[in-house]
Amino acid sequence: MIRRVGFTALAAVFALGLAGCDNKGPAEQVGEEVDEAVDTIKNGGDESTANKVDDAVDEAREGAQDAADEVTK
């Protein structure tokens, strides 16, 4: 269990580093949410680890952007 959480955290950090410069538009965000919903349905209602990592990366990106916005004010 600890190994799985550690791997998920490492994957999130790695994905954040790779996607740090990626600005997604509203249409792309909606498309990703639809893809995640389809994956969840395919998994019998359980959200996949990949979807959880994607959500964590998106939240971290938004948090970093909010913090940068606060610093520049």
KEKE-3310 file (N, C-alpha, C; in steps of 0.2 Angstrom, whole numbers, plus 5000, padded with zeros to 4 digits):
npx = (5004:5009:5020:5012:5006:5017:5022:5012:5012:5025:5023:5014:5022:5032:5024:5019:5030:5033:5021:5021:5022:5011:4996:4980:4965:4948:4940:4948:4950:4936:4935:4945:4938:4927:4933:4939:4927:4921:4931:4930:4917:4919:4927:4919:4913:4924:4936:4951:4968:4976:4968:4966:4979:4980:4970:4976:4987:4982:4976:4987:4993:4984:4984:4998:4998:4988:4995:5006:5000:4996:5008:5012:5004)
npy = (4994:5006:5007:5009:5021:5029:5028:5033:5046:5050:5048:5059:5070:5069:5070:5083:5090:5088:5093:5106:5118:5117:5124:5122:5124:5128:5119:5108:5104:5100:5089:5080:5078:5071:5060:5054:5051:5041:5031:5028:5023:5012:5005:5000:5009:5013:5025:5026:5024:5031:5042:5048:5052:5061:5071:5075:5081:5092:5099:5103:5111:5121:5126:5131:5140:5149:5153:5159:5170:5177:5181:5190:5201)
npz = (5000:5004:4995:4983:4985:4986:4973:4966:4970:4966:4952:4950:4953:4943:4931:4933:4932:4918:4912:4916:4908:4900:4895:4897:4887:4889:4882:4880:4893:4897:4888:4893:4905:4901:4895:4907:4914:4906:4907:4921:4921:4913:4922:4931:4940:4948:4951:4940:4944:4936:4932:4945:4947:4936:4940:4952:4947:4939:4950:4957:4947:4946:4959:4959:4950:4955:4966:4960:4954:4966:4971:4961:4963)
capx = (5000:5014:5023:5008:5005:5023:5023:5007:5015:5031:5021:5011:5027:5035:5019:5018:5036:5032:5016:5021:5021:5005:4990:4974:4959:4941:4937:4952:4948:4930:4937:4948:4934:4923:4937:4939:4920:4921:4936:4927:4911:4922:4930:4913:4912:4930:4941:4957:4974:4979:4963:4967:4985:4978:4967:4981:4992:4978:4975:4993:4995:4980:4987:5004:4996:4985:5001:5010:4996:4996:5014:5013:4999)
capy = (5000:5012:5008:5011:5028:5032:5028:5038:5053:5051:5049:5065:5075:5068:5073:5090:5093:5088:5097:5113:5123:5116:5128:5119:5128:5125:5113:5102:5101:5096:5083:5076:5075:5066:5053:5051:5048:5035:5026:5027:5018:5005:5001:4998:5015:5015:5029:5023:5027:5036:5047:5051:5056:5067:5076:5078:5086:5097:5103:5106:5116:5127:5129:5134:5146:5154:5156:5164:5176:5181:5184:5196:5206)
capz = (5000:5005:4989:4978:4987:4984:4966:4963:4971:4961:4945:4950:4953:4936:4926:4934:4929:4911:4910:4919:4903:4896:4897:4893:4886:4892:4878:4882:4900:4896:4884:4898:4910:4898:4895:4914:4916:4902:4910:4927:4919:4911:4928:4936:4945:4952:4947:4940:4947:4931:4933:4951:4946:4932:4944:4957:4943:4938:4956:4959:4942:4947:4965:4958:4946:4960:4971:4956:4954:4972:4972:4957:4965)
cpx = (5004:5018:5019:5007:5011:5024:5018:5010:5021:5028:5018:5016:5030:5030:5018:5024:5036:5027:5016:5020:5015:4999:4985:4968:4953:4939:4941:4951:4941:4931:4940:4943:4929:4927:4938:4932:4919:4925:4933:4921:4914:4925:4925:4912:4918:4934:4948:4963:4976:4974:4965:4974:4984:4975:4971:4985:4988:4977:4981:4995:4991:4982:4993:5002:4992:4990:5005:5006:4996:5002:5015:5008:5002)
cpy = (5006:5013:5011:5019:5032:5033:5033:5045:5055:5052:5056:5071:5075:5071:5080:5093:5093:5092:5104:5118:5122:5120:5125:5124:5124:5119:5107:5099:5097:5089:5078:5073:5070:5059:5050:5048:5041:5029:5024:5022:5012:5001:5000:5003:5017:5019:5026:5027:5033:5043:5051:5055:5062:5073:5079:5083:5092:5102:5106:5112:5122:5130:5133:5141:5152:5157:5161:5171:5180:5184:5190:5201:5211)
cpz = (5000:4998:4983:4979:4984:4977:4963:4964:4967:4954:4945:4949:4946:4931:4927:4931:4921:4908:4913:4914:4899:4899:4893:4893:4889:4888:4879:4889:4900:4893:4889:4903:4907:4897:4902:4916:4912:4905:4917:4926:4917:4917:4933:4941:4949:4948:4946:4943:4942:4931:4939:4950:4942:4936:4949:4953:4941:4944:4958:4954:4944:4954:4964:4954:4951:4964:4967:4955:4960:4973:4967:4958:4969)
residu = (MET:ILE:ARG:ARG:VAL:GLY:PHE:THR:ALA:LEU:ALA:ALA:VAL:PHE:ALA:LEU:GLY:LEU:ALA:GLY:CYS:ASP:ASN:LYS:GLY:PRO:ALA:GLU:GLN:VAL:GLY:GLU:GLU:VAL:ASP:GLU:ALA:VAL:ASP:THR:ILE:LYS:ASN:GLY:GLY:ASP:GLU:SER:THR:ALA:ASN:LYS:VAL:ASP:ASP:ALA:VAL:ASP:GLU:ALA:ARG:GLU:GLY:ALA:GLN:ASP:ALA:ALA:ASP:GLU:VAL:THR:LYS)
# end
